[in-house]
Amino acid sequence: MRNLKSLLLLLSGVLLLAQSAAVAQVFDFGNDEDPAIYGEEITDFQWIRGQYTNHAGGARGGYGMRRRGGWWDTDYPDSDENFLRGVQRYTNVDTNPANHKFIELTDPELFENIFLYMNWKRVPIGSSYSGPNFAPAEIEALREFMFRGGFVMVDDFWGQPHLDDMFMEMGKIFPEREIVKLNNTHEIFHVFFDIDEVAQVPGRMVTWDFGGFMKLDDPSYPPEVYAVLDDDGRVMMVANYNTDL
């Protein structure tokens, strides 16, 4: 259990390190890179992305229906491979960028892992046309996963409406627990590197100039980290706000 906690804290530290602009450049995935070079080796750590029940969409252009039927697959698989590339580069954790997959939240395989990533933003923001619509069985699986010691990361929220949505969805999973904002004195920022500032990594809305509502380093949209803690103060779920993996 001690080794499990250490690994989770280490991965959390690398996760937060990945929010720095310099490291994000190091993690850049070249279009000419062949994923086959990593082989099919099964490693100790595997990146798991959660596939949740999605609002159906259909109206207003079908926002809820993407390649695999929901916004849960945003940036898949590039972001997953980039994160694993960072873990491989900066730690001695046994992994490689090819060792990632997505599974349904109710799949028993979830409990064979210690880390779960989810993107559950709504498009349009604040609507019921996309984003998560967790089934009771999915909520129960998420709660059990975290109470057993698993760590969940949610990501890619921009602006107050997205934050309100995130609080609403977290409240469905943990109605009895407070969602707290983590400052840079928390241990999660000092496990492997000392992280004094959460840098803002822009999403495509900014870098590709999609005509979004914000610009990079806009003081109205500061990058922040929110979390849900267990009874012993362990971070069970973390959400990166106003920044992108």
C-alpha positions in Angstrom: 0.0 0.0 0.0 2.9 2.3 0.8 4.4 1.7 -2.7 1.0 2.3 -4.3 0.6 5.7 -2.5 4.2 6.7 -3.5 3.5 5.8 -7.2 0.2 7.7 -7.2 1.9 10.8 -5.7 4.7 10.5 -8.2 2.3 10.3 -11.1 0.4 13.2 -9.7 3.6 15.3 -9.5 4.5 14.5 -13.1 0.9 15.3 -14.1 1.2 18.8 -12.6 4.7 19.2 -14.0 3.2 18.6 -17.5 1.2 21.8 -17.1 4.4 23.8 -17.5 4.8 25.3 -20.9 8.5 24.1 -21.2 7.6 20.5 -20.5 4.6 20.6 -22.8 7.0 21.5 -25.6 9.2 18.5 -24.7 6.1 16.3 -24.8 5.2 17.4 -28.2 4.0 14.5 -30.4 5.6 14.8 -33.9 3.3 13.8 -36.7 6.1 11.8 -38.3 6.6 9.7 -35.2 5.7 6.0 -35.6 4.0 4.7 -32.5 5.0 1.2 -33.6 8.6 1.9 -32.3 7.4 1.4 -28.8 6.3 -2.2 -29.4 3.6 -4.1 -27.6 5.4 -4.6 -24.3 3.1 -4.8 -21.3 4.4 -2.5 -18.6 3.6 -2.0 -14.9 1.7 1.3 -15.4 -1.0 1.7 -18.0 -2.9 4.9 -18.8 -6.7 4.3 -18.6 -9.2 6.7 -20.1 -12.8 6.4 -18.9 -15.6 6.0 -21.4 -18.8 7.3 -19.7 -22.4 7.6 -20.7 -22.7 10.7 -22.8 -25.6 13.1 -23.4 -27.1 12.0 -26.7 -26.6 15.3 -28.5 -28.4 15.3 -31.9 -29.8 18.8 -31.7 -27.7 21.8 -32.5 -25.4 19.9 -34.8 -25.0 16.7 -32.8 -22.4 18.0 -30.3 -22.7 14.9 -28.2 -21.7 12.5 -31.0 -18.0 12.4 -31.8 -15.9 9.6 -33.3 -16.7 7.1 -30.5 -20.0 8.6 -29.5 -19.0 11.2 -26.9 -16.7 14.0 -25.8 -14.9 11.6 -23.5 -12.5 10.9 -26.3 -11.3 14.5 -26.7 -7.6 14.6 -27.8 -7.4 10.8 -27.8 -4.9 9.3 -28.2 -2.4 12.1 -28.5 -2.7 13.5 -25.0 -2.6 10.0 -23.5 0.7 9.2 -25.4 2.2 12.6 -24.5 1.6 12.1 -20.8 3.1 8.6 -20.9 6.1 10.0 -22.8 6.6 12.4 -19.9 6.3 9.7 -17.2 8.9 7.6 -19.2 11.3 10.6 -19.6 11.1 12.0 -16.0 10.6 9.0 -13.8 11.7 5.3 -13.4 8.0 4.1 -13.6 7.8 1.2 -16.0 5.6 2.4 -18.9 5.8 3.4 -22.6 3.6 5.7 -24.7 1.9 2.8 -26.4 0.5 1.5 -23.2 -2.8 3.2 -23.0 -6.5 2.2 -23.6 -10.0 3.4 -22.9 -12.6 1.3 -21.0 -16.2 1.7 -19.9 -16.4 2.8 -16.3 -18.4 -0.3 -15.4 -15.7 -2.6 -16.8 -14.2 -4.8 -14.0 -10.8 -4.1 -15.5 -11.0 -0.7 -14.0 -10.1 -2.1 -10.6 -6.9 -3.7 -12.0 -5.5 -0.2 -12.4 -4.6 2.7 -10.1 -5.1 5.7 -12.5 -8.1 6.9 -14.5 -8.3 9.9 -16.8 -11.5 11.5 -18.0 -12.4 14.5 -20.1 -16.0 15.4 -19.4 -16.5 19.0 -20.6 -19.7 20.1 -22.2 -20.0 21.6 -25.7 -21.8 24.0 -25.9 -20.7 25.0 -22.4 -23.5 24.7 -19.8 -25.7 22.6 -22.1 -27.1 19.1 -21.9 -26.1 18.4 -25.5 -22.8 16.7 -24.7 -20.6 15.8 -21.7 -21.2 13.2 -19.1 -24.6 11.8 -18.1 -23.4 9.3 -15.5 -25.5 6.2 -15.0 -25.9 5.1 -11.4 -23.7 2.1 -12.0 -20.9 4.4 -13.3 -21.2 6.6 -10.3 -20.9 3.6 -8.0 -17.9 2.3 -9.9 -16.1 5.6 -9.7 -16.7 5.9 -5.9 -15.5 2.3 -5.3 -12.4 2.8 -7.5 -11.4 5.9 -5.5 -12.2 4.5 -2.1 -10.1 1.5 -2.9 -7.1 3.8 -3.5 -7.5 4.7 -7.2 -6.7 8.2 -8.5 -8.9 10.1 -11.0 -7.8 13.0 -13.1 -10.3 15.2 -15.0 -9.1 17.8 -17.4 -9.7 20.6 -20.0 -12.2 23.0 -18.4 -12.3 26.7 -19.4 -14.3 29.5 -17.8 -16.9 29.7 -15.1 -19.6 27.7 -16.9 -17.3 24.8 -17.4 -16.2 25.0 -13.7 -19.9 25.0 -12.6 -20.5 21.9 -14.8 -17.4 20.2 -13.2 -18.7 21.0 -9.7 -22.1 19.6 -10.6 -20.7 16.3 -12.0 -18.3 15.9 -9.0 -21.3 16.5 -6.7 -23.1 13.5 -8.3 -20.2 11.2 -7.4 -19.4 12.7 -4.0 -22.5 14.6 -2.7 -21.1 14.3 0.8 -17.7 15.7 0.1 -16.3 19.2 -0.4 -14.4 20.1 -3.5 -11.3 22.0 -2.5 -8.9 24.2 -4.4 -5.3 23.1 -4.0 -2.6 25.7 -3.6 1.1 25.1 -4.2 1.9 24.2 -0.6 0.0 20.9 -0.9 2.3 17.8 -0.9 1.1 16.9 -4.4 3.1 19.8 -5.8 6.3 18.7 -4.1 6.5 14.9 -4.5 9.1 14.7 -7.3 9.6 18.3 -8.4 8.9 21.4 -6.5 6.2 23.1 -8.5 5.7 26.7 -7.5 3.3 27.7 -10.2 0.7 25.9 -12.4 1.4 27.2 -15.8 -1.4 27.6 -18.4 -1.1 25.1 -21.3 -3.4 26.3 -24.1 -5.9 24.1 -25.8 -6.7 24.2 -29.5 -9.3 26.9 -28.9 -6.3 29.2 -28.2 -3.5 27.8 -30.3 -5.6 27.3 -33.4 -7.6 30.5 -33.0 -11.0 28.9 -33.0 -12.5 32.2 -32.0 -12.9 31.2 -28.4 -13.7 33.4 -25.5 -10.2 33.6 -24.0 -6.6 34.3 -24.8 -3.4 32.7 -23.4 -2.4 34.1 -20.0 -5.7 36.1 -19.7 -5.8 37.1 -16.0 -9.6 36.5 -16.1 -8.9 32.8 -16.5 -6.2 31.8 -14.1 -5.1 28.1 -14.1 -6.2 26.3 -10.9 -6.3 22.8 -9.5 -9.4 21.4 -7.6 -9.6 18.1 -5.7 -11.8 15.7 -3.7 -10.1 14.2 -0.6 -10.8 11.1 1.4 -11.1 11.0 5.2 -7.3 10.9 5.6 -6.7 13.8 3.3 -5.5 11.7 0.3 -6.3 13.3 -3.1 -8.8 10.9 -4.8 -9.8 13.1 -7.7 -8.1 16.1 -9.2 -9.4 18.6 -11.9 -7.2 20.9 -13.9 -9.0 24.2 -14.6 -8.2 26.7 -17.3 -5.4 24.6 -18.7 -5.1 21.5 -20.9 -3.2 18.3 -20.8 
